[in-house]
Amino acid sequence: MEIMNLIKPQRLRLGDTIGIIAPASAAASPEGYARSAAALEQLGFKPKLSPNLRQRWGFLAGTDAERAADLMSLFTADDIHGIICLRGGYGTARLLPLLDFAEIRRHPKVFVGYSDITSLHCALRLHAGLVSFHGPMLEGALAHPELPPFTLQSLLKTVMQPEPAGPLSAGLPAPSAVTIRGGRATGELMGGNLSVLVTTLGTPYQPDFAGRILFLEDIDEKPYRCDRMLTHLLNAGVLAQVAGVAVGMATNCHDPQAAPGGAYRQTVENVLAERLGGLGVPVVRNLPFGHVPLNATLPVGVRATLDADAGELVIEAAAVN
């Protein structure tokens, strides 16, 4: 059963210590750990590498027990003020049965990540009642020398200022959103990576979608696969419950063998319009979040308004205290 009494973490301040964790895959190279720590230092924070961060176990960043222990240690340590994921990849869902969500609830902290980290966002909202942050990670984003100011400012504004972050696209170099179905809806933000979100269905970590603003993004999925996952959400009754759907930028979600002219709905844009356009709720695609350089931070569990007529998602409440 979902915890209804939502907890917001304390805002981050310059000089705070931020723990670095790899809940899924390991760094792409041994240099990634040092680059990530240096990136946090350059932003004005003190980095703290989790004890098992450099471990490897098959395609994972250490055993499930090691990664779960790292996450719990960072949440419960008094000298750690926030947690940010090194990267996604695969493996986060394997940790969920090993976590003490009651203990996490007693130590609420800013927790940032996306992609495979979607599993944790769902579980933290459901079982700890904690606001968490779907936002840029270290490797490939915050530690990248060409990190867009938009991405950085969206993150810092959302986790450091105890006030509503406002329009998601504020500061975006150029408008990007496309309206599939107009209208306005307000509700709590819930969602993340489409491929990962679908795997929560039927598990103890499936979030409550009723009345929520569902946000979705994905990468490297051909249109028919996107169709299959959206159809699964439809058949599961999930999409009939939401107040609106906000879709991020689909990265490399195309079919290189698609027929000229887009026959047989062979573009992801066709799939989104056909699968989501008939829901009877506001739907917008191509918003600035997901596996793209312009990756805005979304506070999971916080009230937001999807204004499909204006092509905007507006964060209506503060995400931190």
Backbone bond lengths (Angstrom), bond angles and torsions (degrees), N, CA, C in turn:
res aa  C-N    CA-C-N  psi(-1)  N-CA   C-N-CA  omega(-1)  CA-C   N-CA-C  phi
1 M - - - 1.474 - - 1.524 109.60 -
2 E 1.314 115.62 136.98 1.454 120.44 -177.90 1.524 111.86 -70.18
3 I 1.327 115.69 138.34 1.458 121.26 173.71 1.517 108.50 -76.86
4 M 1.319 117.16 121.02 1.452 121.00 -174.62 1.521 112.93 -85.35
5 N 1.333 117.40 -27.11 1.457 121.51 -179.06 1.529 109.46 -80.93
6 L 1.322 114.89 93.43 1.458 120.73 -174.28 1.522 111.25 -71.28
7 I 1.328 116.61 138.71 1.461 122.72 177.34 1.523 108.88 -111.58
8 K 1.340 115.54 131.26 1.457 121.15 174.59 1.530 108.82 -103.03
9 P 1.322 118.26 135.24 1.463 120.30 179.70 1.523 111.05 -73.21
10 Q 1.320 115.23 164.33 1.457 120.10 173.22 1.528 109.62 -69.49
11 R 1.308 116.15 142.05 1.458 120.56 -179.70 1.520 110.91 -64.70
12 L 1.317 115.03 151.63 1.459 120.54 175.07 1.518 109.66 -80.84
13 R 1.338 114.97 147.67 1.453 122.34 175.83 1.522 108.78 -127.89
14 L 1.318 116.25 152.94 1.456 119.67 176.41 1.526 109.73 -57.48
15 G 1.313 115.43 137.05 1.451 121.14 -176.15 1.509 113.96 94.89
16 D 1.350 117.80 -12.47 1.462 120.96 177.74 1.526 110.48 -66.95
17 T 1.330 114.94 154.45 1.463 121.35 176.22 1.514 109.78 -91.70
18 I 1.330 115.54 128.29 1.460 121.44 -179.96 1.523 109.13 -115.91
19 G 1.308 116.27 125.38 1.453 121.25 178.16 1.521 111.38 -80.56
20 I 1.320 115.59 140.13 1.464 122.23 178.47 1.517 108.24 -107.42
21 I 1.326 116.21 128.02 1.458 120.55 -177.35 1.523 110.29 -135.06
22 A 1.329 115.90 153.59 1.464 122.09 175.20 1.528 107.40 -122.35
23 P 1.336 118.73 88.80 1.469 120.59 -177.45 1.515 113.96 -73.36
24 A 1.333 116.98 -12.47 1.458 120.68 -174.47 1.529 110.20 -127.54
25 S 1.332 116.06 -99.25 1.463 120.98 -178.09 1.518 111.57 -88.59
26 A 1.326 115.24 160.04 1.463 121.54 179.50 1.519 110.03 -84.17
27 A 1.311 116.02 172.18 1.460 121.49 177.68 1.520 109.88 -60.09
28 A 1.322 115.93 149.94 1.462 120.66 -179.46 1.514 111.91 -66.42
29 S 1.332 117.35 -26.51 1.461 121.92 178.58 1.515 108.62 -149.05
30 P 1.339 118.10 158.69 1.473 120.13 179.67 1.529 112.79 -58.83
31 E 1.327 117.24 -26.29 1.461 120.15 -178.74 1.535 111.90 -73.43
32 G 1.329 116.47 -14.76 1.454 119.76 -176.04 1.515 114.03 -62.51
33 Y 1.320 117.15 -31.54 1.461 120.29 -178.31 1.529 110.64 -68.26
34 A 1.323 116.03 -46.49 1.457 120.03 -179.87 1.522 111.26 -66.46
35 R 1.338 116.88 -39.48 1.470 120.02 179.16 1.534 110.70 -63.81
36 S 1.314 116.16 -38.68 1.458 120.04 -179.17 1.527 110.85 -67.29
37 A 1.320 116.25 -44.04 1.463 119.62 178.19 1.524 110.57 -62.76
38 A 1.332 116.71 -41.18 1.463 120.58 179.93 1.528 111.00 -64.71
39 A 1.324 116.98 -35.80 1.459 120.18 179.67 1.522 111.08 -63.50
40 L 1.325 117.28 -41.39 1.461 119.72 178.24 1.524 111.06 -66.45
41 E 1.317 116.67 -38.88 1.463 120.05 177.15 1.520 111.40 -61.72
42 Q 1.316 116.66 -40.84 1.456 120.48 179.50 1.526 111.91 -65.67
43 L 1.304 117.04 -26.45 1.460 120.89 177.55 1.519 112.13 -82.61
44 G 1.321 117.30 -7.98 1.460 121.04 178.02 1.505 115.37 101.10
45 F 1.338 117.09 14.31 1.458 121.49 178.60 1.529 110.74 -110.94
46 K 1.333 115.20 165.98 1.458 121.29 175.51 1.532 108.41 -102.17
47 P 1.323 117.87 118.73 1.470 119.26 -179.56 1.525 111.84 -82.54
48 K 1.313 114.81 146.27 1.462 121.72 175.42 1.519 107.95 -135.03
49 L 1.332 116.92 112.00 1.454 120.85 -179.93 1.526 109.45 -77.23
50 S 1.329 116.97 132.63 1.459 119.94 177.38 1.525 109.37 -63.80
51 P 1.331 118.12 150.99 1.466 121.68 -171.41 1.519 115.10 -54.94
52 N 1.330 117.98 -37.52 1.464 121.30 -175.55 1.524 113.02 -103.53
53 L 1.334 117.12 18.30 1.456 120.24 -171.78 1.524 113.04 -57.27
54 R 1.310 118.09 -34.55 1.474 121.34 -175.94 1.527 113.17 -90.28
55 Q 1.316 117.08 5.05 1.464 119.51 -179.31 1.525 110.78 -73.57
56 R 1.311 116.17 156.45 1.466 122.52 174.36 1.518 108.68 -134.49
57 W 1.310 116.04 140.74 1.467 121.54 174.47 1.519 106.66 -146.39
58 G 1.317 115.86 98.59 1.452 120.07 -174.32 1.516 109.82 62.17
59 F 1.323 116.50 -127.59 1.461 119.87 179.02 1.527 112.18 -92.06
60 L 1.322 117.22 13.25 1.459 122.07 -178.13 1.529 111.37 -111.15
61 A 1.320 116.01 161.22 1.468 121.89 179.43 1.528 109.64 -87.74
62 G 1.321 116.03 62.46 1.454 121.66 -176.28 1.512 111.34 101.30
63 T 1.324 115.97 171.71 1.460 120.73 178.93 1.530 109.90 -68.53
64 D 1.312 115.84 165.04 1.458 119.65 176.85 1.526 110.80 -59.02
65 A 1.339 116.04 -42.26 1.473 120.32 -179.18 1.526 110.76 -63.13
66 E 1.339 117.20 -40.46 1.470 120.37 179.74 1.520 111.60 -66.03
67 R 1.318 116.73 -44.07 1.460 119.58 -177.97 1.525 111.36 -69.96
68 A 1.328 116.83 -39.01 1.467 120.09 177.44 1.527 110.86 -65.50
69 A 1.339 116.25 -41.07 1.465 120.01 178.41 1.524 111.04 -63.05
70 D 1.331 116.72 -38.62 1.463 120.16 177.58 1.529 110.81 -61.87
71 L 1.323 116.23 -45.26 1.457 119.34 -178.12 1.529 110.68 -64.15
72 M 1.319 117.29 -44.39 1.451 120.37 179.53 1.526 111.13 -65.00
73 S 1.320 117.58 -38.83 1.467 119.88 -179.44 1.519 111.30 -65.55
74 L 1.332 117.59 -37.18 1.457 120.28 179.31 1.527 110.89 -70.80
75 F 1.318 117.43 -38.02 1.459 119.58 178.91 1.530 111.50 -67.45
76 T 1.315 117.78 -37.28 1.465 120.30 -173.05 1.527 113.66 -91.07
77 A 1.318 118.90 -14.79 1.471 121.29 -178.52 1.526 110.79 -71.09
78 D 1.314 116.99 128.97 1.456 121.16 -177.62 1.517 113.07 -69.37
79 D 1.323 117.29 -23.29 1.472 119.71 -176.69 1.527 112.48 -92.24
80 I 1.333 118.16 4.42 1.461 122.33 176.77 1.534 107.89 -105.63
81 H 1.331 116.38 126.66 1.459 120.78 -175.17 1.532 113.35 -103.00
82 G 1.315 117.23 -18.40 1.451 121.89 178.78 1.508 110.13 -160.17
83 I 1.339 116.39 166.58 1.465 122.02 -178.00 1.518 107.96 -134.77
84 I 1.323 116.25 133.92 1.456 120.24 176.10 1.523 109.11 -132.45
85 C 1.313 115.84 139.62 1.462 120.51 -176.84 1.515 110.98 -80.71
86 L 1.316 115.12 141.09 1.459 121.15 176.37 1.524 110.19 -64.39
87 R 1.331 115.83 -46.21 1.456 122.22 -179.80 1.529 108.95 -167.33
88 G 1.331 115.93 176.32 1.453 120.63 174.89 1.512 109.64 -98.92
89 G 1.323 116.23 -113.47 1.467 119.65 -178.26 1.511 110.01 102.10
90 Y 1.339 116.30 -110.00 1.457 120.74 177.86 1.518 110.28 -153.04
91 G 1.322 116.54 144.11 1.455 121.71 168.89 1.513 116.13 127.92
92 T 1.319 118.62 -7.56 1.465 120.52 -175.28 1.519 112.50 -60.53
93 A 1.328 117.82 -41.24 1.466 120.64 -176.54 1.526 112.31 -60.96
94 R 1.324 117.03 -24.58 1.469 120.48 179.56 1.524 112.35 -66.06
95 L 1.341 116.49 -21.18 1.471 120.57 -177.48 1.518 113.21 -82.04
96 L 1.315 117.82 -24.55 1.458 120.88 -166.02 1.528 114.30 -56.14
97 P 1.344 120.15 -42.60 1.469 118.67 179.39 1.531 113.64 -67.71
98 L 1.342 116.86 -13.63 1.459 120.89 -175.84 1.523 113.08 -95.91
99 L 1.323 118.20 -2.53 1.457 121.42 -174.20 1.528 111.70 -95.21
100 D 1.326 115.60 147.19 1.462 122.70 176.97 1.536 106.89 -100.48
101 F 1.324 116.84 93.85 1.459 120.57 -174.88 1.524 112.41 -70.61
102 A 1.327 117.09 -28.43 1.463 119.08 175.80 1.528 110.43 -65.17
103 E 1.317 116.49 -39.40 1.465 120.49 177.66 1.523 110.99 -68.65
104 I 1.321 117.23 -38.39 1.465 120.49 176.25 1.522 109.91 -62.28
105 R 1.314 117.24 -40.91 1.466 120.65 179.30 1.526 111.43 -62.28
106 R 1.335 116.12 -31.20 1.468 119.18 178.62 1.521 112.37 -76.47
107 H 1.360 116.65 -11.83 1.465 120.82 -179.51 1.536 109.81 -132.06
108 P 1.321 117.47 62.58 1.466 119.31 -176.29 1.526 112.08 -65.70
109 K 1.339 114.95 133.41 1.464 120.90 -179.79 1.517 109.16 -144.56
110 V 1.326 115.56 157.03 1.457 120.60 172.44 1.524 108.32 -60.98
111 F 1.329 116.21 127.53 1.464 122.23 177.83 1.524 108.00 -130.32
112 V 1.345 117.03 122.77 1.456 121.90 -171.84 1.529 111.10 -123.58
113 G 1.323 115.96 136.28 1.463 122.57 173.83 1.518 109.12 172.31
114 Y 1.315 117.16 173.85 1.465 120.65 176.13 1.517 108.93 -156.53
115 S 1.317 117.38 -168.61 1.464 123.36 -178.12 1.533 109.20 64.08
116 D 1.330 118.89 -119.23 1.459 120.78 -179.40 1.522 112.11 -62.05
117 I 1.328 117.74 -19.48 1.462 122.74 179.96 1.525 110.69 -69.83
118 T 1.324 117.71 -9.38 1.463 121.78 175.63 1.527 111.52 -51.06
119 S 1.316 117.34 -36.90 1.473 120.42 178.82 1.524 111.26 -56.47
120 L 1.326 116.13 -42.79 1.463 120.40 -179.72 1.522 111.97 -71.02
121 H 1.314 117.46 -38.55 1.462 119.30 177.42 1.525 110.54 -58.43
122 C 1.321 116.33 -44.96 1.465 120.22 179.14 1.528 111.10 -61.79
123 A 1.320 116.46 -46.37 1.460 120.83 -177.13 1.527 112.06 -68.46
124 L 1.324 117.05 -39.11 1.465 120.25 -179.70 1.519 111.24 -65.30
125 R 1.337 117.17 -40.96 1.467 119.18 178.04 1.516 110.71 -67.10
126 L 1.326 117.09 -43.02 1.459 121.57 -173.49 1.519 112.43 -72.89
127 H 1.329 117.16 -46.38 1.463 121.03 -169.68 1.526 114.55 -105.34
128 A 1.342 118.03 -15.81 1.463 120.20 177.22 1.527 111.65 -116.72
129 G 1.333 116.72 -14.31 1.455 119.68 -177.78 1.508 112.63 63.34
130 L 1.324 116.57 31.36 1.464 122.15 -173.99 1.523 110.98 -104.36
131 V 1.329 116.79 131.41 1.457 121.20 170.12 1.521 108.35 -68.23
132 S 1.329 116.86 127.78 1.466 121.53 176.03 1.524 108.05 -126.64
133 F 1.325 117.09 176.25 1.454 120.01 -166.51 1.524 112.19 -128.44
134 H 1.332 114.75 114.83 1.460 122.64 175.27 1.525 106.11 -82.39
135 G 1.336 115.35 98.04 1.456 118.86 -173.65 1.513 112.50 -155.98
136 P 1.329 116.97 -178.27 1.464 121.86 -173.21 1.518 112.68 -64.08
137 M 1.322 114.57 144.69 1.456 121.19 177.95 1.529 109.10 -102.33
138 L 1.304 116.43 -172.51 1.463 119.72 -173.11 1.519 112.55 -81.54
139 E 1.327 116.47 -58.89 1.455 119.14 -176.93 1.531 110.08 -71.52
140 G 1.298 116.87 127.14 1.447 121.68 179.30 1.510 114.41 85.03
141 A 1.329 118.08 -4.39 1.468 120.26 -179.16 1.526 109.95 -137.68
142 L 1.340 117.38 -87.21 1.454 119.79 -174.51 1.529 112.70 -63.75
143 A 1.323 116.71 -25.99 1.464 119.90 177.82 1.524 112.58 -93.61
144 H 1.334 116.63 5.37 1.463 120.16 -179.39 1.522 109.58 -85.21
145 P 1.338 117.51 134.62 1.470 119.53 -178.05 1.518 114.20 -63.32
146 E 1.335 117.87 -19.77 1.464 120.84 -179.64 1.530 111.66 -111.34
147 L 1.327 116.15 36.51 1.462 120.88 176.87 1.528 109.81 -60.50
148 P 1.347 118.26 123.16 1.459 119.95 -179.75 1.528 111.75 -65.00
149 P 1.312 118.07 137.34 1.469 120.86 176.33 1.526 112.50 -54.50
150 F 1.342 117.28 -35.31 1.462 120.55 179.66 1.519 111.39 -56.88
151 T 1.329 116.72 -46.12 1.463 121.59 -177.97 1.525 111.21 -65.23
152 L 1.323 116.55 -44.96 1.457 120.62 -178.98 1.525 111.12 -65.91
153 Q 1.319 117.09 -45.95 1.458 119.97 -177.06 1.522 111.75 -66.47
154 S 1.320 117.71 -36.05 1.455 120.24 176.87 1.525 111.04 -62.03
155 L 1.324 116.64 -43.02 1.465 120.79 178.48 1.525 111.37 -63.90
156 L 1.328 116.66 -52.60 1.460 120.08 -175.56 1.519 111.60 -63.63
157 K 1.320 117.01 -39.99 1.464 120.33 178.33 1.525 110.93 -61.40
158 T 1.320 116.61 -40.81 1.461 120.61 -174.16 1.514 112.57 -74.72
159 V 1.344 118.21 -36.02 1.474 120.57 -175.29 1.523 113.99 -99.10
160 M 1.347 117.74 -8.08 1.462 120.00 -176.75 1.525 113.69 -115.48
161 Q 1.322 118.01 -13.86 1.454 120.20 -176.75 1.531 110.15 -115.22
162 P 1.335 118.42 120.87 1.476 121.42 -179.44 1.519 112.11 -79.58
163 E 1.316 115.62 57.55 1.456 122.56 178.72 1.516 108.60 -150.84
164 P 1.316 118.47 160.80 1.472 119.84 -178.79 1.517 111.82 -58.93
165 A 1.332 116.59 136.54 1.469 121.18 -179.62 1.521 111.65 -73.06
166 G 1.340 117.38 -20.13 1.454 120.74 176.28 1.517 113.12 78.78
167 P 1.338 117.34 -153.20 1.473 121.18 -176.48 1.532 111.97 -60.09
168 L 1.332 115.00 132.88 1.456 119.97 -178.46 1.523 111.55 -62.86
169 S 1.331 117.12 -33.29 1.459 121.53 -174.42 1.527 113.54 -88.54
170 A 1.327 117.73 4.23 1.456 120.00 -179.64 1.526 110.26 -58.99
171 G 1.321 116.88 125.57 1.454 121.23 -178.71 1.510 113.93 88.93
172 L 1.343 117.21 -2.08 1.458 120.57 178.59 1.527 109.40 -67.37
173 P 1.336 118.36 133.19 1.471 120.61 -177.56 1.520 113.80 -55.97
174 A 1.343 117.26 -35.71 1.463 121.00 -179.69 1.522 108.80 -152.51
175 P 1.343 118.29 147.10 1.472 120.59 178.65 1.529 111.14 -58.30
176 S 1.309 115.64 145.06 1.467 119.43 -178.55 1.513 113.42 -131.00
177 A 1.319 118.46 -20.85 1.461 121.76 -170.35 1.523 112.52 -69.79
178 V 1.325 114.28 147.80 1.465 122.81 175.90 1.526 107.81 -127.21
179 T 1.323 117.21 126.71 1.461 121.42 -179.38 1.528 110.58 -84.54
180 I 1.332 115.90 125.86 1.459 121.78 174.53 1.525 110.07 -92.56
181 R 1.316 116.33 -42.57 1.460 121.43 174.45 1.517 108.23 -143.28
182 G 1.311 117.77 130.05 1.455 122.33 -175.51 1.517 113.72 -76.05
183 G 1.328 114.29 178.55 1.455 121.17 179.97 1.517 111.76 118.69
184 R 1.322 115.62 176.87 1.461 122.93 178.78 1.518 109.30 -130.49
185 A 1.333 116.28 143.47 1.459 121.19 176.48 1.516 109.06 -150.72
186 T 1.314 115.86 145.00 1.462 121.81 178.70 1.523 109.39 -122.53
187 G 1.313 115.51 138.04 1.454 120.53 179.36 1.508 110.70 -176.31
188 E 1.301 115.55 178.18 1.460 121.72 179.95 1.525 109.70 -77.21
189 L 1.313 116.46 137.72 1.468 121.03 179.01 1.523 110.82 -72.68
190 M 1.323 115.69 132.35 1.464 121.59 175.57 1.521 108.40 -149.63
191 G 1.327 117.25 137.55 1.456 119.25 177.16 1.508 112.71 151.10
192 G 1.341 114.46 -148.57 1.459 120.68 -178.10 1.519 110.10 142.84
193 N 1.304 115.57 -141.33 1.452 121.32 -178.68 1.532 110.10 -72.29
194 L 1.329 116.05 126.55 1.466 120.71 -175.22 1.523 111.48 -59.02
195 S 1.328 117.48 -47.21 1.471 120.88 -177.45 1.522 111.47 -59.25
196 V 1.325 117.38 -39.74 1.464 121.79 -178.29 1.524 110.41 -77.77
197 L 1.324 116.36 -40.99 1.461 120.02 -178.40 1.528 111.28 -58.63
198 V 1.323 117.27 -40.50 1.456 121.21 179.93 1.533 111.08 -60.35
199 T 1.327 117.50 -33.11 1.464 120.22 -178.10 1.522 112.97 -72.98
200 T 1.335 118.43 -11.24 1.468 119.41 177.02 1.529 111.97 -80.40
201 L 1.329 117.85 -18.04 1.462 120.32 -176.13 1.529 110.78 -61.42
202 G 1.317 115.27 132.92 1.457 119.94 179.33 1.509 114.57 80.26
203 T 1.339 117.31 5.34 1.466 121.47 178.37 1.530 109.32 -110.55
204 P 1.335 117.71 168.89 1.472 119.83 176.07 1.526 113.39 -67.79
205 Y 1.328 117.36 -0.71 1.458 121.13 -176.66 1.525 112.54 -113.56
206 Q 1.323 115.90 11.00 1.463 120.01 176.09 1.517 108.72 -70.23
207 P 1.330 118.25 121.78 1.461 119.67 -178.67 1.521 112.46 -73.72
208 D 1.319 115.17 167.12 1.456 121.80 174.21 1.523 107.39 -84.65
209 F 1.317 117.29 122.99 1.460 121.55 -177.32 1.526 112.84 -99.96
210 A 1.318 118.13 -7.15 1.461 121.46 -172.41 1.528 111.40 -63.88
211 G 1.323 115.78 121.88 1.453 121.06 177.19 1.510 114.91 72.40
212 R 1.316 117.79 10.13 1.461 121.77 -176.60 1.535 111.60 -91.17
213 I 1.326 114.61 155.61 1.460 120.74 166.87 1.519 106.27 -87.59
214 L 1.305 116.57 106.98 1.458 121.97 -177.65 1.523 109.37 -83.41
215 F 1.345 116.69 125.43 1.455 119.47 175.18 1.522 109.63 -115.62
216 L 1.336 115.39 139.20 1.454 122.29 -173.13 1.520 110.98 -135.73
217 E 1.314 116.36 147.59 1.462 122.18 172.21 1.519 107.94 -154.72
218 D 1.352 115.82 162.36 1.461 118.83 175.85 1.518 110.08 -164.05
219 I 1.321 115.02 172.79 1.458 121.81 -178.04 1.522 109.18 -146.58
220 D 1.330 115.60 143.79 1.467 122.41 172.74 1.528 113.28 59.44
221 E 1.324 116.70 34.26 1.462 120.44 176.01 1.524 108.70 -116.29
222 K 1.321 117.31 124.18 1.459 120.70 177.99 1.529 109.91 -64.39
223 P 1.323 117.36 155.44 1.461 119.79 -177.27 1.522 114.51 -52.65
224 Y 1.337 117.71 -40.00 1.469 117.35 -177.97 1.523 111.18 -66.41
225 R 1.344 117.25 -29.24 1.467 119.61 177.16 1.523 110.66 -71.64
226 C 1.322 116.74 -39.77 1.463 120.15 174.67 1.519 109.97 -60.69
227 D 1.333 116.04 -41.80 1.463 120.73 177.25 1.520 110.46 -60.28
228 R 1.313 116.88 -44.07 1.466 120.76 -178.73 1.523 111.32 -61.40
229 M 1.330 117.59 -42.09 1.461 120.55 -178.32 1.522 111.77 -72.18
230 L 1.315 117.24 -40.55 1.458 119.79 177.08 1.533 110.68 -66.12
231 T 1.317 116.84 -37.63 1.463 120.77 176.54 1.525 110.63 -63.89
232 H 1.324 116.63 -37.39 1.469 120.24 176.91 1.525 110.22 -62.55
233 L 1.330 117.40 -42.47 1.462 120.44 177.41 1.528 110.83 -64.30
234 L 1.327 115.82 -38.02 1.461 120.04 176.86 1.528 110.94 -64.25
235 N 1.314 116.64 -48.90 1.460 121.09 -177.43 1.524 112.31 -66.48
236 A 1.334 115.99 -27.49 1.467 120.57 178.01 1.527 112.00 -80.08
237 G 1.329 116.96 -5.29 1.459 120.51 179.85 1.507 114.56 82.15
238 V 1.322 117.24 3.81 1.459 121.38 -176.14 1.533 111.45 -67.47
239 L 1.319 116.52 -47.51 1.461 119.79 -174.35 1.520 112.78 -69.90
240 A 1.322 117.28 -18.89 1.460 120.31 176.34 1.527 111.49 -74.91
241 Q 1.332 117.51 -11.22 1.458 121.37 -175.38 1.530 113.19 -97.78
242 V 1.334 117.94 -21.47 1.460 120.38 -169.25 1.522 111.42 -78.36
243 A 1.355 114.97 157.10 1.463 121.17 178.48 1.515 111.82 -88.83
244 G 1.313 116.85 -21.09 1.460 122.02 -179.54 1.511 109.85 -174.93
245 V 1.337 116.54 163.87 1.464 121.33 -178.98 1.523 109.39 -130.99
246 A 1.329 115.51 123.88 1.463 122.78 176.82 1.528 107.96 -113.01
247 V 1.312 116.94 119.35 1.463 121.77 -176.74 1.520 109.20 -109.24
248 G 1.326 116.25 131.80 1.455 121.15 177.69 1.518 110.90 -78.47
249 M 1.301 115.12 -167.41 1.462 120.42 -178.73 1.527 109.52 -81.48
250 A 1.321 116.30 120.20 1.467 121.54 178.60 1.527 108.46 -76.94
251 T 1.318 116.21 114.88 1.456 121.68 -174.94 1.524 110.86 -97.46
252 N 1.310 116.14 120.25 1.459 122.09 178.19 1.529 111.87 57.28
253 C 1.321 116.32 33.85 1.468 120.62 177.48 1.525 109.15 -100.18
254 H 1.317 115.01 64.87 1.452 119.81 -179.94 1.528 109.29 -133.10
255 D 1.308 115.00 165.13 1.459 121.40 178.38 1.523 108.02 -106.81
256 P 1.323 118.18 109.31 1.466 119.67 -177.74 1.525 113.50 -63.59
257 Q 1.338 117.01 -15.51 1.460 120.94 179.79 1.527 112.22 -105.09
258 A 1.339 116.73 16.43 1.462 120.34 -178.99 1.523 110.66 -62.11
259 A 1.322 115.67 143.09 1.458 120.58 179.60 1.527 110.06 -69.76
260 P 1.323 117.92 147.18 1.465 120.67 176.55 1.517 111.10 -56.09
261 G 1.330 115.20 139.53 1.455 119.75 179.70 1.520 114.20 86.65
262 G 1.331 117.43 1.12 1.460 120.36 175.96 1.507 114.15 70.97
263 A 1.310 118.23 33.13 1.458 120.80 179.97 1.526 111.41 -61.18
264 Y 1.331 115.36 149.37 1.455 122.69 177.34 1.530 112.75 61.47
265 R 1.347 117.45 32.43 1.460 122.59 177.18 1.522 110.35 52.59
266 Q 1.301 117.39 53.07 1.462 120.84 -174.38 1.521 113.89 -93.39
267 T 1.340 117.20 18.33 1.453 119.82 172.17 1.522 108.19 -117.66
268 V 1.319 115.40 152.77 1.463 119.03 179.05 1.518 110.37 -66.48
269 E 1.336 117.27 -29.02 1.464 120.38 177.04 1.527 111.26 -63.81
270 N 1.341 116.48 -40.40 1.467 120.49 175.73 1.526 111.08 -62.34
271 V 1.326 115.31 -42.98 1.458 120.10 -178.40 1.529 110.53 -62.93
272 L 1.320 117.16 -46.31 1.459 120.81 -179.18 1.521 111.17 -61.28
273 A 1.321 116.46 -43.70 1.459 120.07 -179.40 1.529 111.28 -64.70
274 E 1.323 116.76 -41.32 1.469 120.72 -175.82 1.530 112.10 -74.99
275 R 1.315 117.29 -40.05 1.462 121.09 -177.31 1.536 112.72 -81.04
276 L 1.325 117.93 -31.25 1.461 120.81 -174.29 1.526 113.68 -107.18
277 G 1.324 116.90 -21.67 1.459 120.15 -174.06 1.509 114.80 -66.37
278 G 1.323 117.49 -21.95 1.457 120.06 -178.51 1.515 114.74 -97.27
279 L 1.313 118.01 11.73 1.462 120.60 -176.88 1.522 113.13 -72.85
280 G 1.347 116.27 -20.58 1.451 119.27 -177.69 1.515 113.87 81.58
281 V 1.338 117.44 15.21 1.463 122.40 178.45 1.526 108.26 -128.89
282 P 1.347 118.25 162.66 1.465 120.11 177.29 1.528 111.64 -60.94
283 V 1.337 115.64 136.98 1.459 121.32 178.92 1.531 108.66 -138.87
284 V 1.323 115.93 129.10 1.465 122.60 178.18 1.510 108.41 -132.06
285 R 1.321 116.75 139.01 1.463 120.91 174.57 1.534 110.25 -119.72
286 N 1.332 114.08 168.43 1.458 122.44 176.57 1.524 113.03 69.18
287 L 1.325 116.85 29.29 1.453 120.44 172.79 1.535 109.51 -75.62
288 P 1.340 117.73 155.59 1.469 120.68 -172.19 1.528 113.87 -80.61
289 F 1.319 116.58 73.90 1.467 120.61 170.47 1.519 108.50 -155.93
290 G 1.323 115.00 158.54 1.457 120.53 -179.75 1.507 112.43 115.49
291 H 1.328 115.91 -153.61 1.463 122.34 -176.85 1.529 110.92 -80.93
292 V 1.300 115.26 60.41 1.464 122.05 -179.08 1.522 108.23 -140.78
293 P 1.337 117.88 156.00 1.466 119.27 177.58 1.526 112.94 -58.13
294 L 1.332 117.53 -38.44 1.462 121.94 179.48 1.527 108.54 -88.40
295 N 1.332 115.15 81.20 1.461 122.62 -170.61 1.526 109.84 -114.76
296 A 1.325 116.34 95.67 1.462 121.33 179.91 1.528 110.38 -71.74
297 T 1.318 115.50 155.61 1.462 122.14 179.70 1.521 110.46 -92.52
298 L 1.339 115.87 129.31 1.464 122.09 178.23 1.525 109.19 -113.82
299 P 1.330 118.15 122.39 1.469 120.55 177.45 1.521 111.01 -81.38
300 V 1.309 116.64 111.28 1.465 121.76 -177.37 1.522 109.75 -70.85
301 G 1.324 116.08 125.61 1.454 121.56 -179.65 1.510 114.11 101.54
302 V 1.329 117.60 -9.26 1.465 121.73 -177.16 1.524 109.93 -93.13
303 R 1.330 116.47 147.20 1.458 121.78 -178.89 1.525 111.35 -68.32
304 A 1.326 115.64 135.76 1.461 121.78 179.61 1.518 109.49 -144.51
305 T 1.334 115.51 157.90 1.459 121.32 175.80 1.515 109.51 -116.91
306 L 1.320 115.76 126.87 1.455 121.56 173.85 1.524 107.48 -95.43
307 D 1.317 116.04 109.34 1.461 122.29 177.44 1.520 107.34 -101.32
308 A 1.325 115.47 90.60 1.464 119.61 -175.93 1.516 111.91 -70.19
309 D 1.323 117.40 -26.76 1.461 119.77 178.33 1.525 110.81 -65.03
310 A 1.336 115.97 -36.10 1.462 121.16 179.00 1.524 112.37 -93.84
311 G 1.344 117.33 -6.01 1.460 120.60 -177.78 1.505 112.60 65.16
312 E 1.342 116.74 44.05 1.464 120.03 -175.10 1.518 111.95 -141.84
313 L 1.333 114.98 147.74 1.457 123.59 172.79 1.525 106.62 -114.47
314 V 1.328 116.00 122.14 1.462 120.75 -174.24 1.533 109.80 -114.59
315 I 1.343 116.55 122.54 1.456 121.57 176.40 1.524 107.85 -78.35
316 E 1.338 116.71 117.78 1.456 121.84 -169.10 1.520 114.33 -95.45
317 A 1.325 118.27 -12.38 1.470 120.74 -175.44 1.513 109.66 -137.04
318 A 1.313 115.43 154.85 1.466 120.58 175.73 1.525 109.74 -64.73
319 A 1.324 116.16 144.87 1.467 120.85 -179.73 1.528 112.29 -100.90
320 V 1.335 116.83 -11.70 1.462 121.73 -178.89 1.523 109.26 -133.66
321 N 1.327 115.35 159.91 1.465 121.14 176.91 1.537 110.19 -97.70
